[in-house]
Amino acid sequence: MFRGIRFVPTDTKIDFIGKRAIAIALSALLILVSLGSLAVQGLNFGIDFAGGILVEVRTEQQADLAEMRGTLNNLGLGEVSITRLGDSGRDVMIRVPKQPGEEEAQMAALNAVKDALGENVEYRRTELVGPKVGDELMADGAMAVGIALLVIAAYIWFRFEWQFAVGALVALMHDIIATIGIFSILQLDFDLTTVAALLTIAGYSINDTVVNYDRVRENLRKYKLLRLPDLINKSLNQVLSRTILTSGTTLLAVLAILVFGGPVLRGFAFALTWGIVIGTWSSIYVGMPILLYTGVRRDTEEEDIPGVNAEQAQPGGEQPESKG
């Protein structure tokens, strides 16, 4: 009978915890670089947050984006962003940065764009996003991310113990800061779709962390004489196949969106791609080592499992598993 392909051998014994000092140093460096970039050059806010003009038009023939971009950039309105929508090639999204001045300046810029495009286009949507609306959206986005982190940490505390909640919260903050930081370093557009990606990353990362924590809690009851670093290593190796398959298949789907999704979805897909990688890293090298430093409690009220706890744990090594 075909039993499937094993991507990871059952006797895998990778010393994840033994490399925690190097991993923590790399994570700390990434966070410092991210915070430094945010302090020096900040984020490249999109129209959603910074304000500006959004125009969606449909042309009679397939739109020549290069010609249209050259025409609009010659108006002196700043760097105009033009992206194609749909498969017809006729629908185009135009984003113009916020102009200095009040609403009159924005209307003047909008009229200049319409004059440059001519009368052979159909205006399907026109929006003016003011700075007040952008500030409100930014505050709401930050609040959404903050509340999500707190609720997730509360759930982990209720589901496990406070040590696990601390580890999960630190890992999530690590992922969020690293993702925001990469957008700052590369100066990618940061808009509402990026906030949606941050919330998705938080959900994905905590799912991976919960699976790892659940196996650790199970092994804490099963191997009472096993040293905690060895127990965490055993737990991570036991779920390694699941981690690789889950992260790998999800990454393939997101990469397809990144490559074929077009400019509209590129920022969202890039954030998810980075988030999957950094989320898998943090669930192993951030969330797990914290259990060592917070002193996770062993449940001494559980009954010993025959044939497991009777074995003596080898100092610095693993305890043999029960065969029966």
Secondary structure, 3 states (H helix, E strand, C coil): CCCCCCCCCCCCCCCCHHHHHHHHHHHHHHHHHHHHHHHHCCCEECHHHHCEEEEEEEECCCCCHHHHHHHHHCCCCCCCEEEEECCCCCEEEEEEECCCCCHHHHHHHHHHHHHHHCCCEEEEEEEEECHHHHHHHHHHHHHHHHHHHHHHHHHHHHHCCHHHHHHHHHHHHHHHHHHHHHHHHHCCEECHHHHHHHHHHHHHHHHHHHHHHHHHHHHHHHCCCCCHHHHHHHHHHHCHHHHHHHHHHHHHHHHHHHHHCCHHHHHHHHHHHHHHHHHHHHHHHCHHHHHHHHCCCCCCCCCCCCCCCCCCCCCCCCCCCCCC
